[in-house]
Amino acid sequence: MDEVREADILCMWWISLIPIMKTKIAVVNKTLQELSAPDKPILTIFNKMDLYEQTTFDQWLGDDTKQEMLQDLYERWNYETNDNAVLWRQ
């Protein structure tokens, strides 16, 4: 894929509801290595975090606990993406 090789920055846009998202990200990263593009800066956006919250959090969970869990999720994905994660909420 010439577009990947020629790009200055890559953007991965994920829908946060995909249950196997971590596996899919690993496949994309492996493909980038095969394309000799592993050193390109990658901005990873996790879209629809509001829907993730609706489908994941129990209705009785307190707001502080929800925010703490989201912060933990953000920190984990930021670590996984080398500090290039964005959680998108609408």
C-alpha positions in Angstrom: 0.0 0.0 0.0 1.8 3.0 -1.3 -0.4 5.4 0.7 0.9 3.9 4.0 4.5 4.1 2.9 4.1 7.7 1.7 2.1 9.0 4.6 3.6 11.3 7.2 1.2 10.2 9.9 -1.3 7.3 10.1 -4.8 7.6 11.7 -6.5 4.5 13.0 -10.2 5.1 13.8 -11.8 2.4 15.9 -15.4 1.9 17.0 -15.1 1.3 20.7 -17.9 -1.4 20.7 -15.9 -3.9 18.7 -15.3 -6.7 21.2 -12.1 -8.0 19.5 -10.6 -4.5 19.0 -7.3 -5.4 20.7 -6.8 -8.3 18.3 -7.7 -6.2 15.3 -5.2 -3.5 16.4 -2.5 -6.2 16.7 -3.3 -7.3 13.1 -3.1 -3.8 11.8 0.2 -3.2 13.6 1.6 -6.5 12.2 0.5 -5.4 8.7 2.3 -2.1 9.1 5.5 -3.9 10.1 5.1 -6.0 6.9 4.7 -2.8 4.9 7.9 -1.5 6.5 6.0 1.3 8.1 6.2 0.5 11.9 8.0 3.8 12.7 5.3 6.0 11.3 3.5 8.1 13.9 0.0 6.7 14.5 -2.9 8.5 16.0 -5.4 6.0 17.4 -9.0 7.3 17.9 -11.5 5.2 19.9 -14.9 6.4 18.6 -18.3 6.1 20.2 -17.1 6.0 23.8 -20.5 7.2 24.9 -22.1 4.0 23.4 -19.3 2.0 25.1 -20.4 3.5 28.4 -24.1 2.7 27.8 -23.4 -0.9 26.9 -20.7 -1.6 29.5 -21.5 0.2 32.7 -24.2 -1.0 35.0 -26.9 1.6 35.6 -26.3 1.5 39.4 -22.6 2.3 39.0 -21.7 5.6 40.5 -20.4 8.5 38.3 -17.1 8.6 40.1 -16.5 4.9 39.5 -17.5 5.2 35.8 -15.0 8.1 35.4 -12.3 6.1 37.2 -12.9 3.1 34.9 -12.8 5.3 31.8 -9.5 6.9 33.0 -8.0 3.4 33.5 -9.2 2.4 30.0 -7.7 5.6 28.5 -4.4 5.0 30.3 -4.2 1.4 29.2 -4.9 2.3 25.5 -2.6 5.2 25.7 0.1 2.8 26.9 -0.8 0.3 24.1 -0.6 3.0 21.5 2.6 4.8 22.8 0.7 7.8 24.1 -1.3 8.3 20.9 -4.8 7.4 22.0 -7.9 9.7 21.8 -11.2 8.6 23.3 -14.0 10.3 21.4 -17.3 10.9 23.1 -20.3 12.6 21.6 
